[in-house]
């Protein structure tokens, strides 16, 4: 059994225009995760990340706080099986 998993998270609150995507990308890369982050219509941010569960849980903890200018209201997560679809973590525009 592997500890590699995938998580999809949507972050709600004041999270656009505050360097949130850059913040997520840096944290994910530091944690050795792959996937992407992008803005969604309606002022939310979507994160697809894959890697070890422990590092993903740490990333989610970072999502709940965000960068200094952000005001996170809630983070909705959905765990699923690891796909291996990503070779690095990117910011999508």
C-alpha positions as CSV (number, residue, x, y, z in Angstrom):
1,X,0.0,0.0,0.0
2,X,1.4,3.4,-1.0
3,X,1.0,6.6,0.9
4,X,0.8,8.6,-2.3
5,X,-2.6,10.2,-2.7
6,X,-4.3,13.1,-4.5
7,X,-6.3,16.0,-3.0
8,X,-8.5,18.5,-4.7
9,X,-9.1,21.6,-2.5
10,X,-11.1,24.8,-3.1
11,X,-10.2,27.8,-1.0
12,X,-12.9,30.4,-0.4
13,X,-12.5,33.9,1.0
14,X,-10.4,36.9,0.0
15,X,-7.9,34.7,-1.9
16,X,-7.5,36.4,-5.3
17,X,-5.1,39.3,-6.0
18,X,-3.1,38.6,-2.8
19,X,-0.4,36.3,-4.3
20,X,-2.3,33.2,-3.1
21,X,-1.4,31.1,-6.2
22,X,2.3,32.0,-5.8
23,X,2.1,31.2,-2.1
24,X,0.5,27.8,-2.8
25,X,3.0,27.0,-5.6
26,X,6.0,27.7,-3.3
27,X,4.7,25.7,-0.4
28,X,3.7,22.7,-2.7
29,X,7.2,22.7,-4.3
30,X,8.9,22.9,-0.9
31,X,6.9,19.9,0.2
32,X,7.8,17.9,-2.9
33,X,4.2,17.9,-4.3
34,X,3.0,17.9,-7.9
35,X,-0.2,19.4,-9.4
36,X,-1.5,22.9,-10.0
37,X,-3.3,25.9,-8.5
38,X,-5.6,28.3,-10.4
39,X,-8.2,31.0,-9.7
40,X,-11.8,30.0,-10.2
41,X,-14.7,32.3,-11.2
42,X,-16.4,33.7,-8.1
43,X,-13.2,34.5,-6.1
44,X,-12.2,31.0,-5.1
45,X,-8.8,29.2,-5.7
46,X,-8.6,25.6,-6.8
47,X,-5.7,23.3,-5.9
48,X,-5.0,19.9,-7.3
49,X,-2.0,18.3,-5.5
50,X,-0.5,14.9,-5.4
51,X,2.2,13.3,-3.2
52,X,2.6,11.8,0.2
53,X,-0.4,12.2,2.5
54,X,1.6,13.8,5.3
55,X,2.9,16.6,3.0
56,X,-0.5,17.1,1.5
57,X,-2.0,17.5,5.0
58,X,0.7,20.1,5.7
59,X,-0.2,21.9,2.4
60,X,-3.8,22.0,3.5
61,X,-2.8,23.6,6.8
62,X,-1.0,26.3,4.8
63,X,-4.1,26.8,2.6
64,X,-6.2,27.4,5.7
65,X,-4.0,30.4,6.6
66,X,-2.7,31.7,3.2
67,X,-0.3,34.6,2.6
68,X,-0.5,37.7,4.9
69,X,-3.0,39.7,2.8
70,X,-5.4,36.7,2.3
71,X,-8.5,36.1,4.4
72,X,-9.4,32.4,4.1
73,X,-13.0,31.6,5.0
74,X,-13.0,27.9,4.3
75,X,-11.2,25.1,2.6
76,X,-13.2,22.2,1.0
77,X,-11.1,19.1,0.4
78,X,-11.8,15.9,-1.5
79,X,-9.2,13.1,-1.4
80,X,-8.8,10.6,-4.2
81,X,-6.3,8.1,-5.6
82,X,-2.9,9.1,-6.8
83,X,-2.8,9.5,-10.6
84,X,0.8,10.5,-11.4
85,X,-0.5,12.9,-14.0
86,X,1.8,15.8,-12.9
87,X,5.5,16.1,-13.1
88,X,5.8,19.3,-11.2
89,X,3.6,21.9,-9.4
90,X,2.4,24.8,-11.6
91,X,0.3,27.9,-11.5
92,X,-2.4,27.9,-14.2
93,X,-3.8,31.1,-15.6
